[in-house]
Amino acid sequence: MQTRFKQCVAIVCCLAFALTLAACATPAGRSAGQVVDDGTITTKVKAKLIKDSVLQGFAISVDTFQGEVTLTGAVNVPEQRERAGRIARETLGVKKVNNLLKVK
């Protein structure tokens, strides 16, 4: 009987802990899961840009907030700017792209 009681208490504690974590939010009102999702999107976009033979070597910064990607930095020609924007748009999870890349 005592073992069963301990198991029930452990289950209730685990559920309470899980619910508490689920309710946690950042100062911007986002859950931990949303922050992780944005980080994953940023990593995927950066990896694609680094692997791209045309865009290799350019300092392109990628920031993501709620699935919205912002690209900043500089490229040599307008075609490179467009290519970077297209790569970001085609990445899974991206809702919108703000292409702020400057052409030198």
RODOTI-652314 format. One line per 8 residues: their letters; for each residue x, y, z of N, C-alpha, C, O. Coordinates in nm, 4 decimals, decimal comma. Example, Ala and Ser with C-alpha at 12.3 -4.5 7.8 and 13.67 -1.06 7.14 Angstrom:
residues 2
as) 1,3190:-0,5690:0,7800:1,2300:-0,4500:0,7800:1,3200:-0,3300:0,7800:1,4236:-0,3319:0,8465; 1,2850:-0,2250:0,7080:1,3670:-0,1060:0,7140:1,2900:0,0030:0,7870:1,3409:0,1138:0,8039
//
This chain:
residues 104
mqtrfkqc) 0,0828:-0,1196:0,0000:0,0000:0,0000:0,0000:0,0870:0,1257:0,0000:0,0587:0,2215:-0,0719; 0,1926:0,1247:0,0807:0,2786:0,2408:0,0916:0,3532:0,2652:-0,0397:0,3744:0,3806:-0,0770; 0,3927:0,1612:-0,1093:0,4619:0,1738:-0,2374:0,3688:0,2362:-0,3407:0,4108:0,3220:-0,4182; 0,2451:0,1945:-0,3423:0,1466:0,2485:-0,4355:0,1239:0,3975:-0,4082:0,1111:0,4766:-0,5017; 0,1191:0,4350:-0,2825:0,1025:0,5758:-0,2451:0,2211:0,6584:-0,2950:0,2028:0,7680:-0,3479; 0,3419:0,6060:-0,2782:0,4619:0,6755:-0,3241:0,4609:0,6919:-0,4758:0,5022:0,7960:-0,5270; 0,4144:0,5907:-0,5477:0,4060:0,5990:-0,6935:0,3068:0,7075:-0,7351:0,3337:0,7845:-0,8274; 0,1931:0,7135:-0,6675:0,0920:0,8158:-0,6988:0,1462:0,9557:-0,6715:0,1248:1,0475:-0,7508
vaivccla) 0,2160:0,9720:-0,5598:0,2745:1,1015:-0,5262:0,3785:1,1402:-0,6307:0,3840:1,2561:-0,6720; 0,4606:1,0456:-0,6739:0,5633:1,0725:-0,7749:0,4991:1,1142:-0,9074:0,5470:1,2068:-0,9727; 0,3931:1,0478:-0,9465:0,3240:1,0805:-1,0717:0,2628:1,2198:-1,0640:0,2732:1,2978:-1,1587; 0,1997:1,2508:-0,9528:0,1390:1,3828:-0,9352:0,2469:1,4915:-0,9382:0,2270:1,5966:-0,9989; 0,3595:1,4670:-0,8738:0,4687:1,5651:-0,8742:0,5233:1,5862:-1,0148:0,5496:1,6996:-1,0548; 0,5403:1,4789:-1,0891:0,5896:1,4893:-1,2265:0,4926:1,5674:-1,3145:0,5349:1,6510:-1,3944; 0,3654:1,5412:-1,3007:0,2645:1,6143:-1,3780:0,2644:1,7627:-1,3416:0,2561:1,8487:-1,4293; 0,2736:1,7918:-1,2131:0,2760:1,9319:-1,1696:0,3998:2,0024:-1,2251:0,3915:2,1172:-1,2688
faltlaac) 0,5128:1,9351:-1,2234:0,6365:1,9923:-1,2773:0,6236:2,0178:-1,4270:0,6629:2,1237:-1,4758; 0,5689:1,9215:-1,4994:0,5516:1,9359:-1,6446:0,4571:2,0512:-1,6770:0,4829:2,1272:-1,7703; 0,3506:2,0653:-1,6034:0,2562:2,1745:-1,6271:0,3196:2,3098:-1,5959:0,2933:2,4088:-1,6642; 0,4024:2,3131:-1,4933:0,4719:2,4373:-1,4580:0,5665:2,4791:-1,5693:0,5713:2,5965:-1,6061; 0,6413:2,3842:-1,6228:0,7329:2,4149:-1,7333:0,6575:2,4602:-1,8571:0,7014:2,5513:-1,9273; 0,5455:2,3976:-1,8837:0,4668:2,4337:-2,0022:0,4133:2,5760:-1,9917:0,3921:2,6427:-2,0930; 0,3921:2,6214:-1,8707:0,3368:2,7552:-1,8504:0,4443:2,8638:-1,8503:0,4125:2,9826:-1,8540; 0,5709:2,8236:-1,8461:0,6802:2,9212:-1,8442:0,6860:2,9966:-1,9757:0,6617:2,9402:-2,0824
atpagrsa) 0,7179:3,1227:-1,9669:0,7293:3,2050:-2,0870:0,8453:3,3010:-2,0712:0,8839:3,3358:-1,9596; 0,9005:3,3436:-2,1836:1,0086:3,4422:-2,1826:0,9474:3,5800:-2,1587:0,8251:3,5941:-2,1612; 1,0306:3,6818:-2,1355:0,9767:3,8168:-2,1189:0,8941:3,8635:-2,2400:0,8059:3,9485:-2,2271; 0,9239:3,8072:-2,3563:0,8483:3,8431:-2,4772:0,7190:3,7630:-2,4880:0,6457:3,7764:-2,5859; 0,6906:3,6797:-2,3879:0,5670:3,6033:-2,3871:0,5733:3,4757:-2,4690:0,4696:3,4192:-2,5040; 0,6934:3,4298:-2,5000:0,7087:3,3091:-2,5804:0,7466:3,1917:-2,4924:0,8145:3,2082:-2,3911; 0,7029:3,0740:-2,5312:0,7368:2,9540:-2,4554:0,8787:2,9102:-2,4899:0,9373:2,9550:-2,5884; 0,9318:2,8224:-2,4072:1,0659:2,7688:-2,4332:1,0686:2,6963:-2,5670:1,1686:2,7018:-2,6385
gqvvddgt) 0,9607:2,6292:-2,6009:0,9516:2,5586:-2,7287:0,9608:2,6523:-2,8476:1,0241:2,6198:-2,9481; 0,8981:2,7682:-2,8366:0,9044:2,8653:-2,9460:1,0451:2,9191:-2,9638:1,0903:2,9394:-3,0765; 1,1142:2,9423:-2,8536:1,2520:2,9914:-2,8607:1,3409:2,8868:-2,9261:1,4253:2,9202:-3,0092; 1,3225:2,7602:-2,8893:1,4002:2,6519:-2,9490:1,3693:2,6408:-3,0983:1,4604:2,6213:-3,1787; 1,2423:2,6528:-3,1361:1,2044:2,6476:-3,2778:1,2747:2,7573:-3,3571:1,3269:2,7314:-3,4655; 1,2767:2,8779:-3,3048:1,3438:2,9887:-3,3728:1,4943:2,9612:-3,3853:1,5548:2,9902:-3,4885; 1,5526:2,9062:-3,2815:1,6947:2,8726:-3,2864:1,7237:2,7666:-3,3922:1,8257:2,7722:-3,4609; 1,6340:2,6713:-3,4045:1,6491:2,5667:-3,5055:1,6396:2,6256:-3,6459:1,7182:2,5898:-3,7336
ittkvkak) 1,5445:2,7150:-3,6675:1,5293:2,7796:-3,7977:1,6558:2,8583:-3,8315:1,7073:2,8483:-3,9429; 1,7057:2,9361:-3,7361:1,8272:3,0152:-3,7579:1,9435:2,9245:-3,7986:2,0162:2,9549:-3,8931; 1,9605:2,8139:-3,7275:2,0690:2,7206:-3,7567:2,0550:2,6614:-3,8962:2,1535:2,6503:-3,9692; 1,9329:2,6232:-3,9336:1,9104:2,5651:-4,0659:1,9417:2,6659:-4,1769:2,0073:2,6318:-4,2753; 1,8950:2,7888:-4,1607:1,9200:2,8909:-4,2634:2,0693:2,9190:-4,2743:2,1231:2,9250:-4,3848; 2,1369:2,9363:-4,1603:2,2811:2,9628:-4,1624:2,3562:2,8499:-4,2318:2,4463:2,8751:-4,3118; 2,3196:2,7254:-4,2016:2,3870:2,6102:-4,2620:2,3687:2,6100:-4,4136:2,4630:2,5824:-4,4877; 2,2484:2,6404:-4,4593:2,2231:2,6443:-4,6037:2,3026:2,7557:-4,6711:2,3549:2,7372:-4,7810
likdsvlq) 2,3116:2,8706:-4,6058:2,3868:2,9828:-4,6631:2,5363:2,9506:-4,6700:2,6029:2,9848:-4,7678; 2,5886:2,8852:-4,5666:2,7301:2,8497:-4,5643:2,7620:2,7448:-4,6712:2,8684:2,7499:-4,7329; 2,6711:2,6503:-4,6933:2,6923:2,5444:-4,7923:2,6772:2,5940:-4,9360:2,7295:2,5320:-5,0286; 2,6068:2,7040:-4,9549:2,5810:2,7539:-5,0891:2,7105:2,8071:-5,1510:2,7771:2,8929:-5,0931; 2,7453:2,7557:-5,2683:2,8724:2,7920:-5,3321:2,8784:2,9397:-5,3713:2,9869:2,9978:-5,3745; 2,7645:3,0009:-5,4011:2,7616:3,1419:-5,4417:2,7729:3,2348:-5,3204:2,8285:3,3441:-5,3312; 2,7214:3,1926:-5,2069:2,7165:3,2796:-5,0891:2,8248:3,2491:-4,9854:2,8351:3,3180:-4,8840; 2,9048:3,1466:-5,0107:3,0131:3,1120:-4,9175:3,1057:3,2308:-4,8979:3,1396:3,3005:-4,9935
gfaisvdt) 3,1458:3,2535:-4,7753:3,2419:3,3591:-4,7477:3,1815:3,4950:-4,7166:3,2525:3,5857:-4,6729; 3,0523:3,5103:-4,7382:2,9890:3,6375:-4,7046:2,9435:3,6354:-4,5593:2,8973:3,5327:-4,5097; 2,9566:3,7478:-4,4918:2,9136:3,7604:-4,3526:2,7651:3,7968:-4,3520:2,7284:3,9143:-4,3512; 2,6816:3,6947:-4,3525:2,5365:3,7154:-4,3501:2,4857:3,6722:-4,2132:2,5013:3,5567:-4,1737; 2,4253:3,7656:-4,1419:2,3679:3,7348:-4,0105:2,2231:3,6924:-4,0279:2,1506:3,7448:-4,1124; 2,1829:3,5965:-3,9460:2,0466:3,5437:-3,9509:1,9879:3,5524:-3,8108:2,0447:3,4989:-3,7156; 1,8748:3,6194:-3,7984:1,8012:3,6261:-3,6718:1,6593:3,5797:-3,6983:1,6021:3,6095:-3,8031; 1,6024:3,5067:-3,6031:1,4660:3,4554:-3,6179:1,3851:3,4888:-3,4943:1,4309:3,4697:-3,3816
fqgevtlt) 1,2641:3,5389:-3,5162:1,1706:3,5672:-3,4070:1,0319:3,5261:-3,4543:0,9789:3,5822:-3,5502; 0,9736:3,4280:-3,3868:0,8417:3,3748:-3,4185:0,8310:3,3329:-3,5647:0,7306:3,3600:-3,6306; 0,9346:3,2669:-3,6149:0,9336:3,2161:-3,7512:0,9662:3,3188:-3,8577:0,9700:3,2864:-3,9764; 0,9898:3,4427:-3,8161:1,0241:3,5503:-3,9099:1,1752:3,5693:-3,9107:1,2352:3,6050:-3,8094; 1,2358:3,5449:-4,0272:1,3811:3,5501:-4,0420:1,4243:3,6866:-4,0949:1,3649:3,7395:-4,1888; 1,5276:3,7425:-4,0340:1,5853:3,8685:-4,0811:1,7299:3,8424:-4,1205:1,8097:3,7923:-4,0414; 1,7618:3,8778:-4,2451:1,8971:3,8643:-4,2975:1,9632:4,0010:-4,3001:1,9053:4,0970:-4,3511; 2,0848:4,0108:-4,2452:2,1596:4,1365:-4,2496:2,3028:4,1060:-4,2910:2,3514:3,9942:-4,2736
gavnvpeq) 2,3689:4,2059:-4,3454:2,5061:4,1911:-4,3908:2,5198:4,2539:-4,5282:2,4397:4,3386:-4,5676; 2,6234:4,2108:-4,6014:2,6486:4,2684:-4,7331:2,6916:4,1605:-4,8311:2,7608:4,0653:-4,7951; 2,6492:4,1774:-4,9554:2,6874:4,0898:-5,0661:2,7364:4,1772:-5,1810:2,7251:4,2997:-5,1758; 2,7900:4,1146:-5,2836:2,8480:4,1912:-5,3940:2,7473:4,2354:-5,5001:2,7582:4,3456:-5,5537; 2,6501:4,1505:-5,5304:2,5568:4,1797:-5,6399:2,4133:4,1494:-5,5978:2,3914:4,0694:-5,5069; 2,3151:4,2127:-5,6629:2,1742:4,1898:-5,6283:2,1313:4,0431:-5,6377:2,0454:3,9989:-5,5615; 2,1902:3,9680:-5,7299:2,1530:3,8264:-5,7441:2,1868:3,7465:-5,6184:2,1145:3,6535:-5,5828; 2,2945:3,7819:-5,5521:2,3313:3,7143:-5,4273:2,2317:3,7482:-5,3170:2,1968:3,6630:-5,2353
reragria) 2,1877:3,8704:-5,3156:2,0869:3,9132:-5,2176:1,9587:3,8331:-5,2365:1,9012:3,7826:-5,1401; 1,9146:3,8218:-5,3607:1,7922:3,7469:-5,3916:1,8081:3,5987:-5,3592:1,7158:3,5353:-5,3080; 1,9242:3,5450:-5,3889:1,9496:3,4034:-5,3621:1,9412:3,3740:-5,2122:1,8806:3,2748:-5,1715; 2,0008:3,4583:-5,1318:1,9968:3,4396:-4,9861:1,8527:3,4458:-4,9353:1,8129:3,3662:-4,8503; 1,7754:3,5401:-4,9874:1,6349:3,5499:-4,9477:1,5560:3,4260:-4,9852:1,4731:3,3787:-4,9074; 1,5815:3,3730:-5,1052:1,5112:3,2531:-5,1511:1,5472:3,1320:-5,0649:1,4606:3,0522:-5,0290; 1,6758:3,1195:-5,0323:1,7198:3,0082:-4,9468:1,6489:3,0153:-4,8117:1,6028:2,9131:-4,7608; 1,6400:3,1326:-4,7545:1,5726:3,1481:-4,6245:1,4239:3,1143:-4,6368:1,3697:3,0426:-4,5526
retlgvkk) 1,3576:3,1651:-4,7409:1,2141:3,1398:-4,7595:1,1832:2,9916:-4,7762:1,0778:2,9448:-4,7331; 1,2741:2,9182:-4,8383:1,2519:2,7761:-4,8655:1,2840:2,6863:-4,7463:1,2684:2,5645:-4,7547; 1,3278:2,7441:-4,6375:1,3627:2,6665:-4,5183:1,2373:2,6350:-4,4376:1,1543:2,7224:-4,4125; 1,2252:2,5104:-4,3980:1,1090:2,4640:-4,3219:1,0912:2,5450:-4,1936:1,1860:2,5623:-4,1170; 0,9710:2,5940:-4,1706:0,9384:2,6688:-4,0493:0,9413:2,8193:-4,0670:0,8912:2,8924:-3,9816; 0,9992:2,8670:-4,1764:1,0081:3,0114:-4,1995:0,8725:3,0630:-4,2474:0,8164:3,0127:-4,3447; 0,8212:3,1633:-4,1779:0,6923:3,2232:-4,2133:0,7102:3,3473:-4,3002:0,6271:3,3763:-4,3862; 0,8190:3,4202:-4,2769:0,8422:3,5455:-4,3479:0,9922:3,5732:-4,3467:1,0629:3,5328:-4,2545
vnnllkvk) 1,0401:3,6429:-4,4505:1,1813:3,6805:-4,4574:1,1928:3,8314:-4,4761:1,1321:3,8887:-4,5665; 1,2708:3,8943:-4,3899:1,3069:4,0359:-4,4033:1,4497:4,0372:-4,4564:1,5450:4,0153:-4,3818; 1,4631:4,0628:-4,5849:1,5949:4,0613:-4,6476:1,6536:4,2013:-4,6436:1,6240:4,2844:-4,7295; 1,7367:4,2270:-4,5438:1,7993:4,3577:-4,5262:1,9436:4,3582:-4,5745:2,0212:4,4465:-4,5379; 1,9798:4,2602:-4,6567:2,1159:4,2542:-4,7081:2,1428:4,3736:-4,7981:2,0586:4,4123:-4,8791; 2,2608:4,4314:-4,7828:2,3033:4,5457:-4,8650:2,3929:4,4950:-4,9783:2,4690:4,3997:-4,9617; 2,3818:4,5603:-5,0919:2,4703:4,5297:-5,2043:2,5832:4,6301:-5,2001:2,5593:4,7509:-5,2007; 2,7092:4,5801:-5,1957:2,8271:4,6684:-5,1855:2,8423:4,7541:-5,3095:2,9356:4,8339:-5,3183
//
